[in-house]
């Protein structure tokens, strides 16, 4: 059974997810293990242009799992 997230529970924009993931890959973070640590880092928040904590491991994992070729195009 698939569960969808309620729109009122979502606090991150997809643009921020993508920035966080792309910058992480560019800086050598090949997997999502460090996401829970760097999400509170002020430098990362500035890089992603966010005043709030960034997405954690489980949230980024959901983004990765739902992405496929049709969502990119």
Buried (B, 14 or more C-beta within 10 A) or exposed (E): EEEEEEEEEEEBEEEBBEBBBEBBEEEEBEEBEBBBEBBEEEEBBEBBEBEEBBBBBEBBBEBEEEEEEEEEE
